[in-house]
């Protein structure tokens, strides 16, 4: 049997799916990034680059020694 919280989470998941099911991956990504920026501004947190991007950028900045 599903509790109230699980039902609410499932309803949110279904709504998000319905809103994005016809979007391309690029459109879906753009929409989520825009929403994340709105939330960051509203709640005052910052968004950093993923660790994998930051690591790749750092590694390319230093000469390799072999």
C-alpha contacts under 8 A as a table, 3 or more apart, distances in Angstrom:
res1	aa1	res2	aa2	distance
2	X	6	X	6.07
2	X	7	X	6.40
3	X	6	X	5.43
3	X	7	X	6.29
4	X	7	X	5.10
4	X	8	X	6.22
5	X	8	X	5.10
5	X	9	X	6.18
6	X	9	X	5.08
6	X	10	X	6.08
7	X	10	X	5.11
7	X	11	X	6.14
8	X	11	X	5.05
8	X	12	X	6.29
9	X	12	X	5.12
9	X	13	X	6.19
10	X	13	X	5.00
10	X	14	X	6.09
11	X	14	X	5.11
11	X	15	X	6.17
12	X	15	X	5.08
12	X	16	X	6.15
13	X	16	X	5.17
13	X	17	X	6.08
14	X	17	X	5.03
14	X	18	X	6.12
15	X	18	X	5.13
15	X	19	X	6.22
16	X	19	X	5.09
16	X	20	X	6.25
17	X	20	X	5.27
17	X	21	X	5.51
18	X	21	X	5.51
19	X	22	X	7.75
20	X	23	X	5.33
20	X	28	X	6.43
23	X	26	X	7.85
23	X	27	X	5.63
23	X	28	X	5.74
24	X	27	X	5.14
24	X	28	X	6.10
25	X	28	X	5.05
25	X	29	X	6.06
26	X	29	X	5.10
26	X	30	X	6.08
27	X	30	X	5.07
27	X	31	X	6.07
28	X	31	X	5.13
28	X	32	X	6.22
29	X	32	X	5.20
29	X	33	X	6.08
30	X	33	X	5.12
30	X	34	X	6.13
31	X	34	X	5.18
31	X	35	X	6.25
32	X	35	X	5.05
32	X	36	X	6.05
33	X	36	X	5.01
33	X	37	X	6.21
34	X	37	X	5.15
34	X	38	X	6.37
35	X	38	X	5.04
35	X	39	X	6.27
36	X	39	X	5.07
36	X	40	X	6.04
37	X	40	X	5.01
37	X	41	X	6.21
37	X	47	X	7.98
38	X	41	X	5.25
38	X	42	X	6.12
39	X	42	X	4.95
39	X	43	X	5.95
39	X	44	X	7.94
40	X	43	X	5.39
40	X	44	X	5.37
40	X	45	X	4.90
40	X	46	X	6.08
40	X	47	X	7.32
41	X	44	X	5.21
41	X	45	X	6.92
49	X	53	X	6.41
49	X	54	X	6.35
50	X	53	X	5.43
50	X	54	X	6.39
51	X	54	X	5.04
51	X	55	X	5.96
52	X	55	X	5.17
52	X	56	X	6.17
53	X	56	X	5.15
53	X	57	X	6.13
54	X	57	X	5.15
54	X	58	X	6.15
55	X	58	X	5.09
55	X	59	X	6.05
56	X	59	X	5.16
56	X	60	X	6.19
57	X	60	X	5.28
57	X	61	X	6.33
58	X	61	X	5.14
58	X	62	X	6.88
59	X	62	X	5.71
60	X	63	X	7.30
